[in-house]
Amino acid sequence: MPSVLIVEDSSVVQKILKHIAGRSLAFNLVYASSRKEAMVKLAERNDWLAAIIDLNLPDAPHGELVDDVLGMGIPTIVLTGSVDDEKRDALTRRGIVDYVLKEGRYSYQYAVNLVNRLNRNKHIKVLVAEDSTVTRNFIVELLSRHLFQVVQVDDGRKALEALRKDDSIKLLLTDYNMPSMDGFELIHELRHKEDKVDLVIIGLSSAGDKYLSAKFIKNGANDFLYKPFSHEEFFCRIMQAVESMERLETMREMAYTDALTGIGNRRFFIEKARKYLDQAMDHGTPMSLAMVDIDHFKLINDDYGHDVGDEVLQHFATALSDRFGRFLFARTGGEEFCIVMPGLKQEKAFQLLDALRAQIAQDFADTAAGDVGYTFSGGLVQAPADNVESLMKRADILLYRAKDAGRNMVLVE
């Protein structure tokens, strides 16, 4: 667990920070009230995620501790009682993450939230497409302060290639005037041909065209920044874009996740399975699909109640995750689940699925009503197929033949 250093000489403010941080941060929290005490704490460990530092301490009245902590490469958030333009610029040049005015509880909550933001940023990859080395290095340095993973290129065509190769890139910052392919062409290619709908794009330009921002946004960008920009404006736009992306991802996850079991739902399964089938058909590789259904599930609900039935479904979803975690699987109906196994021929897929069947038949679900035993039946088919739905229909026919034949078995075509 990474550590966060919080340094504040006011006992009242430190008490507030301890309360807010203790409730909001799931890290090892280390407190100090002076530069001397902080330096001792800093020497005791090397797993620092970030620091929240009071700018003016009794033994460091001019922000000396801020320089100490920045010198150790620790992202630093500064607390200050007052700030003017000169102090703001000086703090920014020193390389801090942000400064926070001591204006009350909301300000301290903002500082603490920044720490969580930094931790999340470590998992976000940003591509910077900018032909000016000076500007590109400046942007990369700003993003690195906030712990983003940064990829950089110097023209639009290289940016397009980087995005094609790496679908983990979530945010693109692109200049307008670039050689080979300009920012407009890049965005048009991404939005209209590559269909990168999950990519957040912020356009950049020093051009004086007052209509440029509207052109960028109409062309598919999420936002636009004129150069030169202030550190604060840059970070505000980046944070706004990233948090908007995270909200969209949360909504999508809710839409694609089965609320009871936590695995994918039917919508998630169909969309993903279509892509796997297309790949299998294009490359001539095998792909197997199984549909499985818990036997006599209605009797479980009738005998033990629906809450216990839910626990049985959760137990089965966990077993699926353990056995088929590297494949695509989902809950596609009440007690019905589907599995797609790209790269597997029917014979190998049958071995895996029948091994799960044997395991479940000997196992018990630990429920509120005690141990509950159950079995499942399954139907297994292999591509080719015109579409995923036809594969599922074929598997479903076999599934119900297995039910009619006595249950607790897997049938193949």
C-alpha positions in Angstrom: 0.0 0.0 0.0 1.6 3.3 -1.0 2.1 6.1 1.5 0.9 9.8 1.6 2.7 12.4 3.6 0.5 15.2 5.1 2.4 18.1 6.8 0.6 20.9 8.6 1.7 22.8 11.7 -1.8 24.0 12.7 -3.3 21.4 15.1 -6.8 22.4 14.1 -6.2 22.1 10.3 -4.3 18.8 10.8 -7.2 17.4 12.8 -9.6 18.3 9.9 -7.1 16.8 7.4 -6.9 13.6 9.4 -10.6 13.2 9.5 -11.1 13.9 5.8 -8.1 11.8 4.6 -8.9 8.9 6.9 -12.3 8.7 5.4 -11.3 9.3 1.8 -7.9 7.7 1.3 -7.1 4.0 1.3 -3.4 4.6 1.7 -0.8 4.5 4.5 -1.2 8.1 5.9 1.8 9.7 7.5 1.5 13.0 9.4 4.0 15.6 10.5 3.9 19.2 11.8 7.3 20.5 10.8 10.0 20.2 8.2 12.3 18.3 10.6 9.7 15.8 11.5 8.7 15.4 7.9 12.3 14.7 6.8 12.5 11.9 9.3 9.3 10.4 8.1 10.4 10.7 4.5 13.6 8.8 5.2 11.8 5.9 6.8 10.1 4.6 3.5 10.3 4.9 -0.2 6.8 4.1 -1.3 5.4 7.6 -1.5 2.5 8.2 -3.8 2.1 11.9 -3.0 2.4 14.6 -0.3 0.2 17.4 0.9 2.5 20.1 2.3 1.8 23.4 4.1 3.8 26.1 2.3 4.8 28.0 5.4 6.0 26.0 8.4 7.8 27.4 11.5 11.1 25.8 10.4 10.5 26.2 6.7 8.8 29.6 6.2 9.5 29.9 2.5 8.4 26.6 1.3 11.7 24.8 1.8 10.0 21.5 2.5 8.1 21.7 -0.8 11.5 21.9 -2.6 12.7 18.9 -0.5 9.8 16.7 -1.4 9.8 17.7 -5.0 13.5 16.9 -5.1 12.7 13.4 -4.1 10.3 13.1 -7.1 7.2 13.0 -4.9 4.1 14.6 -6.5 3.3 17.5 -4.2 0.0 19.4 -3.4 0.6 22.7 -1.6 -1.6 24.2 1.1 -1.3 28.0 1.4 -3.1 30.7 3.3 -2.9 33.2 0.5 -1.8 33.4 -3.1 -1.2 36.1 -5.7 -0.2 35.9 -9.4 3.5 36.0 -8.6 3.3 33.3 -5.9 1.0 31.2 -8.2 3.5 31.3 -11.0 6.4 30.6 -8.7 4.7 27.5 -7.2 3.8 26.2 -10.7 7.3 26.6 -11.9 8.6 24.6 -9.0 6.7 21.6 -10.4 3.9 21.1 -7.9 0.7 19.2 -8.8 -1.5 22.0 -7.5 -2.0 24.6 -4.8 -5.0 24.8 -2.5 -6.0 27.8 -0.5 -6.9 27.2 3.1 -10.5 28.4 2.8 -12.3 25.7 4.7 -13.3 22.1 4.7 -14.1 22.0 1.0 -10.5 23.1 0.2 -9.1 20.3 2.3 -11.4 17.8 0.7 -10.2 19.0 -2.7 -6.6 18.5 -1.7 -7.4 14.9 -0.5 -9.4 14.1 -3.6 -6.4 15.1 -5.7 -4.4 12.3 -4.1 -7.0 9.8 -5.3 -7.0 11.5 -8.7 -3.2 11.0 -8.9 -3.5 7.3 -8.1 -6.1 6.8 -10.8 -4.0 8.7 -13.3 -1.3 6.1 -13.1 -3.6 3.8 -15.1 -4.5 6.3 -17.8 -2.4 6.5 -21.0 -2.2 9.8 -22.9 -0.9 10.3 -26.4 0.6 13.7 -27.2 0.8 14.6 -30.9 2.8 17.8 -31.3 5.5 18.7 -33.9 7.2 21.3 -31.7 9.8 19.6 -29.5 9.7 22.4 -26.9 5.8 22.4 -26.6 5.7 18.6 -26.7 8.2 18.3 -23.9 6.3 21.0 -21.9 3.0 19.1 -22.2 4.7 15.8 -21.4 6.2 17.3 -18.2 2.8 18.6 -17.1 1.1 15.3 -17.6 4.0 13.4 -15.8 3.5 15.6 -12.8 0.0 14.1 -12.5 1.4 10.6 -13.0 -0.2 9.9 -16.4 1.4 7.4 -18.6 2.5 9.4 -21.6 3.2 8.4 -25.2 4.5 11.2 -27.6 4.8 11.5 -31.4 5.6 14.5 -33.7 3.0 14.2 -36.4 -0.5 13.0 -37.0 0.3 9.9 -39.0 2.5 8.6 -36.3 -0.3 9.3 -33.8 -2.8 7.3 -35.9 -0.3 4.4 -36.0 0.2 4.5 -32.3 -3.5 4.4 -31.6 -4.0 1.5 -34.0 -1.3 -0.5 -32.2 -2.3 0.4 -28.6 -6.0 0.5 -27.7 -5.2 1.3 -24.1 -4.6 4.9 -25.0 -7.6 6.8 -23.5 -6.8 10.5 -24.2 -5.3 12.2 -27.2 -3.8 15.8 -27.2 -3.3 16.8 -30.8 -1.9 20.0 -32.4 -3.6 21.5 -35.4 -0.5 22.3 -37.6 1.6 19.1 -38.0 3.5 17.6 -40.9 2.3 14.5 -42.8 -1.2 14.7 -41.2 -2.7 17.7 -39.4 -5.0 17.6 -36.4 -8.2 17.8 -38.4 -7.2 14.9 -40.6 -6.2 12.8 -37.6 -9.5 13.4 -35.8 -11.5 12.8 -39.0 -9.7 9.5 -39.5 -10.2 8.4 -35.9 -13.9 9.3 -35.6 -15.1 8.4 -39.1 -12.9 5.5 -40.2 -11.3 4.0 -37.1 -14.5 4.5 -34.9 -12.4 5.4 -31.8 -15.5 6.4 -29.9 -13.9 5.7 -26.5 -11.0 8.0 -27.1 -11.2 11.5 -25.6 -9.6 14.1 -27.9 -8.4 17.6 -27.0 -7.3 19.9 -29.9 -4.4 22.3 -29.5 -3.3 25.3 -31.6 -1.6 28.6 -31.5 -3.4 29.8 -34.7 -5.4 33.0 -34.4 -8.5 31.6 -36.2 -11.3 32.4 -33.8 -13.4 29.7 -35.4 -10.8 27.0 -34.9 -12.1 25.6 -31.6 -15.6 25.2 -33.1 -14.0 23.4 -36.2 -12.2 21.0 -33.9 -15.2 20.2 -31.8 -17.5 19.8 -34.9 -14.9 17.5 -36.4 -15.0 15.2 -33.3 -12.8 16.7 -30.6 -14.1 16.8 -27.1 -12.4 20.0 -26.2 -9.9 22.6 -27.4 -7.1 24.7 -26.0 -5.3 27.7 -27.5 -1.6 27.9 -27.0 0.0 29.2 -24.9 -2.1 28.1 -22.0 -1.7 28.4 -18.3 -0.8 25.3 -16.1 -4.1 25.7 -14.3 -6.3 25.9 -17.4 -4.4 22.9 -18.9 -5.0 20.8 -15.8 -8.6 21.9 -15.4 -9.4 20.8 -19.0 -7.5 17.5 -18.6 -9.3 16.7 -15.3 -12.7 17.6 -16.8 -12.0 15.3 -19.8 -10.7 12.4 -17.8 -13.5 12.5 -15.2 -16.1 12.7 -18.0 -14.5 9.6 -19.6 -14.6 7.8 -16.2 -18.3 8.6 -15.8 -19.0 7.2 -19.2 -17.0 4.1 -18.5 -18.9 3.6 -15.2 -22.2 4.0 -17.0 -21.1 1.5 -19.7 -19.9 -1.0 -17.1 -23.3 -0.8 -15.4 -25.0 -1.3 -18.8 -22.8 -4.4 -19.6 -22.7 -6.0 -16.1 -25.1 -8.5 -14.5 -25.9 -6.8 -11.2 -26.3 -10.1 -9.3 -23.2 -12.0 -10.3 -20.9 -9.2 -11.4 -20.0 -10.9 -14.7 -21.1 -9.7 -18.1 -24.7 -9.7 -19.2 -26.4 -10.7 -22.5 -25.7 -7.3 -24.2 -22.1 -7.5 -23.3 -21.8 -11.1 -24.5 -23.4 -10.5 -27.9 -21.3 -7.5 -28.7 -18.0 -9.2 -27.7 -18.9 -12.5 -29.3 -19.6 -10.9 -32.6 -16.1 -9.5 -32.8 -14.6 -12.9 -31.9 -16.7 -14.6 -34.6 -15.7 -12.1 -37.2 -12.0 -12.7 -36.3 -12.5 -16.5 -36.5 -14.2 -16.3 -39.9 -11.7 -13.8 -41.3 -8.6 -15.8 -40.2 -10.0 -19.3 -40.5 -9.4 -20.1 -36.8 -11.6 -22.3 -34.6 -14.1 -20.9 -32.1 -16.4 -22.8 -29.8 -19.6 -21.6 -28.1 -21.4 -23.2 -25.2 -24.7 -22.5 -23.7 -25.3 -23.9 -20.2 -28.2 -23.9 -17.8 -28.5 -24.8 -14.1 -30.7 -27.9 -13.7 -34.0 -27.8 -11.8 -33.3 -24.2 -10.8 -37.0 -23.5 -10.1 -36.9 -26.3 -7.5 -34.0 -24.6 -5.7 -36.0 -21.3 -5.6 -39.1 -23.2 -4.4 -37.3 -25.3 -1.8 -34.9 -22.7 -0.4 -36.2 -19.3 -1.5 -35.0 -16.8 -4.1 -32.2 -15.5 -2.0 -30.6 -18.9 -1.9 -31.2 -19.2 -5.6 -29.2 -16.0 -6.0 -26.3 -17.4 -4.0 -26.3 -20.5 -6.2 -26.1 -18.3 -9.3 -23.2 -16.4 -7.7 -21.4 -19.6 -6.9 -21.8 -20.8 -10.5 -20.5 -17.4 -11.9 -17.4 -17.7 -9.6 -16.8 -21.3 -10.9 -17.1 -20.0 -14.5 -14.6 -17.2 -13.8 -12.1 -19.7 -12.3 -12.3 -22.1 -15.2 -13.0 -19.8 -18.1 -11.5 -16.5 -17.0 -9.3 -16.2 -20.2 -12.4 -16.6 -22.4 -15.6 -14.7 -22.9 -18.5 -15.7 -20.6 -21.7 -14.0 -19.4 -25.1 -14.6 -17.7 -27.4 -14.4 -20.7 -30.7 -15.2 -18.9 -32.2 -16.2 -15.5 -30.1 -19.4 -14.9 -28.6 -19.5 -18.4 -24.9 -18.7 -19.1 -22.9 -18.6 -22.4 -19.2 -19.1 -23.1 -17.2 -18.3 -26.2 -13.8 -20.0 -26.5 -11.8 -18.4 -29.4 -9.0 -20.6 -30.7 -10.5 -23.8 -29.3 -11.9 -26.7 -31.4 -15.0 -28.4 -30.2 -13.1 -31.4 -28.7 -10.9 -29.3 -26.4 -13.8 -27.0 -25.5 -15.8 -30.1 -24.5 -13.0 -31.3 -22.2 -12.9 -28.0 -20.4 -16.7 -27.7 -20.1 -17.2 -31.3 -19.0 -14.5 -30.9 -16.3 -16.5 -28.0 -15.0 -19.7 -30.1 -15.1 -18.0 -32.8 -13.1 -16.7 -30.3 -10.6 -20.1 -28.6 -10.0 -21.8 -32.0 -9.6 -19.5 -32.9 -6.7 -19.4 -29.4 -5.2 -21.8 -27.4 -3.0 -22.8 -23.8 -2.9 -22.3 -22.3 0.5 -25.6 -20.5 1.2 -27.6 -19.0 4.0 -29.6 -22.3 4.0 -26.4 -24.4 4.2 -24.7 -26.4 1.5 -26.8 -26.7 -1.7 -25.8 -29.1 -4.4 -26.8 -28.6 -8.0 -25.8 -29.6 -11.6 -26.0 -28.0 -15.0 -26.5 -29.1 -18.6 -24.9 -27.7 -21.7 -24.8 -27.5 -25.5 -21.6 -27.0 -27.3 -21.1 -25.9 -31.0 -18.3 -24.6 -33.2 -18.1 -21.9 -35.9 -18.6 -21.4 -38.8 -21.9 -19.6 -38.5 -23.6 -16.6 -40.2 -23.8 -14.8 -36.9 -23.6 -15.2 -33.1 -27.3 -15.6 -32.7 -27.4 -18.6 -35.0 -24.5 -20.2 -33.0 -26.4 -19.6 -29.8 -29.6 -21.1 -31.3 -27.7 -24.3 -32.3 -26.2 -24.5 -28.8 -29.6 -23.9 -27.2 -31.1 -26.9 -29.2 -28.4 -29.2 -27.8 -28.8 -27.8 -24.3 -32.5 -28.8 -24.2 -31.7 -32.2 -25.7 -29.3 -32.6 -22.7 -32.1 -31.6 -20.4 -34.5 -34.2 -22.1 -31.8 -36.9 -21.9 -31.6 -36.6 -18.1 -29.6 -33.4 -17.3 -26.1 -33.1 -15.8 -24.5 -33.6 -19.2 -22.9 -31.6 -22.1 -23.9 -32.5 -25.7 -21.9 -31.5 -28.8 -22.9 -31.3 -32.4 
